[in-house]
Amino acid sequence: MAISSPIDTGPGAGREPEAGEAGESARSVGRAVLQTFMENRLAMAGLAIIVCMVGFCFLGPVFWHTNQVSTDFSQANRGPSSAHPLGTDPSGYDVLGRLMAGGQSSLEIGFAVAIVATLIGGTWGAIAGFAGGIVDAVMMRIVDALLSIPTLVLLLILVTIIRPNVGVLILILGVQSWLITSRLVRGEALTIRTRDFVAAARVVGASRRRIVYRHIVPNALGVMVVQSAFEVANAILAVANLSFLGLGIPPPHADWGSILSSGLQYLYDGYWWLIYPPGIAIVLTVLAFYSIGNALRDSLDARLQRR
């Protein structure tokens, strides 16, 4: 959905009314999008889950202090108790505190990867779609070539070359995740560049850079926001997959995937507190982001604005 942007055409009697009408139109569309989003019960439930998860992971350690640095094997695999509500893991770490620490890493990576993918993919796709011709063809062939490489294979190659940590995983996953965003934004840019307000910007002498960043990118923002919600969920799953392969964040740091991977070794020993809490955290968070992404996509769909 594109929202017409007011164009500065110099002094004139009609400039202020047009700007006012554009501003009112933008507010009206914004209210419609917000109302449609709030009507989606799954989206609101997903938003509530995300808020709870963020609060649990980042505010929880303020109230529940645990040692997540040094091991204590004398406390290994203890069941839930008043001292350890979710028991302890094989290294003696408090599982509840471990979930908080692991959630911080998983959510930080997820949000950061979404930002990196949106910035790189949005810029790449906007430039390719606006430029068209040979520039568009070359840029999209680069994207196609990178997409032809299996994601897991690429990740395995990169993490074996570079020692993984939070920063490295953000960089690797962000560089790999921008490809889909660029294709989506490029498709929007191909449509937006034919709109009247882009033609008007060209007439008044606006540079290509100004048109891309002032008109193409802002009007493709809806697609970028929707995709960013999916990228957060995909990044959390990617980190969990790498952890299952032993290529996640090295101890004493942790993520939900490494906690679950460690717990699965005791699947038949009855230590349920090592498996279900991290598994539930991953499933709920990923489904929540997918629900939010689907709701945002429906809310920003131009067809829904005609109701």
C-alpha positions in Angstrom: 0.0 0.0 0.0 1.5 3.3 -1.0 0.7 6.6 0.8 1.2 9.6 -1.3 3.9 11.9 0.0 3.5 15.7 -0.3 6.0 17.2 -2.7 7.7 20.5 -2.1 7.0 22.4 -5.3 8.0 25.9 -4.1 5.7 28.8 -3.0 2.1 28.5 -4.1 -1.3 29.0 -2.8 -2.3 25.3 -3.1 0.6 23.9 -1.2 -0.8 24.0 2.4 -4.2 22.5 1.6 -2.5 19.6 -0.3 -0.2 19.0 2.6 -3.1 19.1 5.1 -5.1 16.7 3.0 -2.1 14.3 2.7 -1.6 14.4 6.4 -5.2 13.7 7.1 -5.2 10.8 4.6 -2.2 9.3 6.3 -3.8 9.5 9.7 -7.0 8.0 8.4 -5.1 5.1 6.9 -3.0 4.7 10.1 -6.2 4.4 12.1 -7.7 1.9 9.7 -4.5 -0.2 9.9 -4.4 -0.1 13.7 -8.1 -1.0 14.0 -7.7 -4.0 11.6 -4.7 -5.1 13.6 -6.4 -4.9 16.9 -9.4 -6.9 15.6 -7.1 -9.8 15.0 -7.2 -11.8 18.3 -4.2 -14.0 17.3 -2.1 -10.9 16.7 -3.1 -9.3 20.1 -2.3 -12.6 21.8 1.0 -12.7 20.0 1.8 -9.2 21.1 1.0 -10.0 24.7 3.3 -13.0 24.5 6.1 -10.9 23.1 5.7 -8.3 25.8 5.7 -11.0 28.5 8.8 -12.7 27.0 10.7 -9.4 26.8 9.7 -8.6 30.4 10.6 -12.1 31.6 14.0 -12.1 29.9 15.2 -8.5 30.5 13.4 -7.6 33.7 13.3 -11.0 35.3 17.0 -11.1 36.3 16.4 -7.9 38.3 14.1 -9.8 40.7 15.6 -13.4 40.3 19.3 -13.3 40.8 21.2 -16.5 39.8 24.8 -17.4 39.0 25.0 -18.0 35.2 28.8 -17.8 34.9 30.4 -20.5 37.1 29.3 -24.1 37.2 28.4 -26.1 40.3 28.1 -29.8 39.4 27.1 -30.7 43.0 23.7 -29.1 42.1 23.4 -30.7 38.7 20.0 -32.0 37.5 18.1 -31.1 40.7 14.4 -31.2 40.4 12.1 -28.1 40.9 12.2 -26.7 44.5 11.7 -23.5 46.3 15.4 -22.6 45.7 15.1 -23.6 42.0 11.5 -23.3 40.7 12.5 -25.0 37.4 15.3 -27.1 38.8 18.9 -27.1 37.6 20.7 -28.2 34.5 23.6 -30.6 34.1 26.1 -27.8 34.8 24.3 -26.8 38.0 22.8 -23.6 36.6 19.4 -22.5 37.7 17.1 -23.3 34.8 14.8 -20.4 35.4 17.7 -18.0 35.4 19.1 -19.8 32.4 15.9 -19.3 30.5 16.1 -15.6 31.2 19.8 -15.3 30.0 19.1 -17.5 27.0 16.1 -15.5 26.1 18.1 -12.3 26.1 20.5 -13.7 23.6 17.8 -15.2 21.4 15.7 -12.0 21.4 18.7 -9.7 20.9 19.8 -11.7 17.9 16.3 -11.9 16.5 15.6 -8.1 16.7 19.1 -7.2 15.6 18.9 -9.5 12.6 15.6 -8.0 11.6 17.0 -4.5 11.7 20.1 -5.5 9.6 18.0 -7.3 7.1 15.5 -4.5 6.8 18.2 -1.8 6.3 20.2 -3.7 3.8 17.3 -5.4 2.0 15.1 -2.3 1.9 17.9 -0.1 0.4 19.0 -2.8 -2.1 15.4 -3.5 -3.3 14.4 0.2 -3.4 17.5 1.1 -5.6 17.0 -1.9 -7.9 13.3 -1.3 -8.4 13.6 2.4 -8.9 16.6 2.2 -11.3 15.2 -0.6 -13.4 16.9 -1.8 -16.6 20.4 -3.3 -16.5 20.9 -2.1 -12.9 17.8 -3.9 -11.7 18.8 -7.0 -13.6 22.3 -7.2 -12.2 21.3 -6.5 -8.6 18.5 -9.1 -8.7 20.8 -11.7 -10.3 23.2 -11.3 -7.4 20.2 -11.9 -5.0 19.1 -14.9 -7.0 22.7 -16.4 -6.9 22.9 -16.0 -3.1 19.4 -17.4 -2.6 20.4 -20.5 -4.6 22.9 -21.4 -1.8 21.1 -23.5 0.9 20.8 -21.4 4.0 21.9 -24.0 6.5 25.0 -24.9 4.4 25.9 -21.2 4.2 25.5 -20.8 7.9 27.6 -23.9 8.7 30.4 -22.6 6.5 30.4 -19.2 8.1 30.2 -20.3 11.7 33.0 -22.8 11.2 35.3 -20.1 9.8 34.4 -17.5 12.5 34.0 -18.3 16.2 30.3 -17.7 16.9 29.1 -15.2 19.5 26.2 -12.9 19.7 27.8 -10.2 17.4 29.0 -12.7 14.9 25.6 -14.5 14.7 23.8 -11.2 14.2 26.2 -10.3 11.3 26.0 -13.7 9.7 22.2 -14.1 10.0 21.6 -10.4 9.0 23.7 -10.6 5.9 21.9 -13.8 4.9 18.4 -12.6 5.8 18.2 -9.4 3.7 17.7 -11.3 0.4 14.0 -12.0 0.7 13.4 -8.4 2.0 15.1 -7.0 -1.0 12.9 -8.9 -3.4 9.8 -7.8 -1.7 10.8 -4.2 -1.6 11.9 -4.3 -5.2 8.4 -5.4 -6.2 6.9 -2.5 -4.3 9.4 -0.1 -5.8 8.5 -1.2 -9.3 4.9 -0.1 -8.6 5.7 3.0 -6.6 8.0 4.5 -9.2 5.1 4.9 -11.6 3.0 6.9 -9.1 2.2 10.6 -9.6 4.1 11.8 -6.6 7.3 10.2 -7.9 6.8 11.8 -11.3 6.2 15.1 -9.6 9.4 14.7 -7.7 11.3 14.1 -10.9 9.7 17.2 -12.5 10.9 19.5 -9.7 14.4 18.2 -10.1 14.7 15.8 -7.0 17.8 13.7 -7.2 17.5 9.9 -7.5 18.9 9.4 -4.0 16.2 11.8 -2.6 13.4 10.0 -4.5 14.6 6.6 -3.2 14.9 7.6 0.5 12.1 10.2 0.6 9.4 8.4 -1.5 10.3 4.8 -2.4 11.5 3.5 0.9 8.8 5.2 3.1 6.0 3.9 0.9 7.5 0.4 0.9 7.7 0.5 4.7 4.7 -1.6 5.2 6.2 -4.6 3.4 9.5 -4.1 5.3 7.7 -4.0 8.7 5.8 -7.2 7.9 8.9 -9.0 6.8 10.9 -7.9 9.8 8.4 -9.6 12.1 9.0 -12.9 10.2 12.8 -12.3 10.2 12.8 -12.1 14.1 11.1 -15.5 14.3 13.4 -17.0 11.5 16.5 -15.8 13.3 15.5 -17.3 16.6 14.9 -20.7 14.8 18.2 -20.4 13.0 20.1 -19.8 16.2 18.3 -22.8 17.7 19.2 -25.0 14.7 22.9 -24.0 15.0 22.8 -24.8 18.7 21.5 -28.3 18.0 24.5 -28.8 15.7 26.9 -27.6 18.4 27.7 -24.3 16.6 25.7 -21.9 18.8 26.8 -19.4 21.4 29.6 -21.0 23.4 29.2 -21.4 27.2 28.8 -19.8 29.7 26.5 -17.8 27.4 23.4 -19.6 26.2 20.3 -19.3 24.0 17.0 -21.2 24.1 18.3 -23.6 21.4 21.4 -24.6 23.3 19.4 -25.1 26.5 16.9 -27.3 24.7 19.7 -29.2 22.9 21.4 -29.9 26.3 18.2 -31.1 27.8 17.4 -33.5 25.1 20.3 -35.6 26.1 18.3 -36.5 29.2 15.0 -37.1 27.4 14.6 -40.6 28.8 15.8 -39.8 32.3 12.6 -37.9 33.3 14.2 -34.5 33.6 11.3 -32.7 32.0 12.4 -29.3 33.3 15.4 -29.4 31.0 13.2 -29.8 27.9 9.7 -28.3 28.1 10.5 -24.8 29.4 13.0 -23.9 26.6 10.9 -25.7 24.0 7.7 -23.9 25.0 9.6 -20.5 25.0 10.8 -21.1 21.5 7.4 -22.3 20.1 5.4 -19.5 21.8 7.8 -16.7 20.7 8.1 -17.9 17.1 4.3 -18.4 16.7 3.7 -14.9 18.3 6.0 -13.2 15.8 4.4 -15.1 12.9 0.9 -14.1 14.1 2.0 -10.5 14.3 3.5 -10.6 10.9 0.4 -12.2 9.3 -1.8 -9.6 11.1 0.4 -6.7 9.9 0.3 -8.1 6.3 -3.6 -8.2 6.4 -3.8 -4.8 8.0 -1.6 -3.2 5.4 -3.3 -5.0 2.5 -4.8 -2.4 0.2 -7.8 -4.6 -0.4 -8.8 -4.4 3.3 -8.8 -0.6 3.2 -11.7 -0.7 0.7 -14.1 -2.3 3.3 
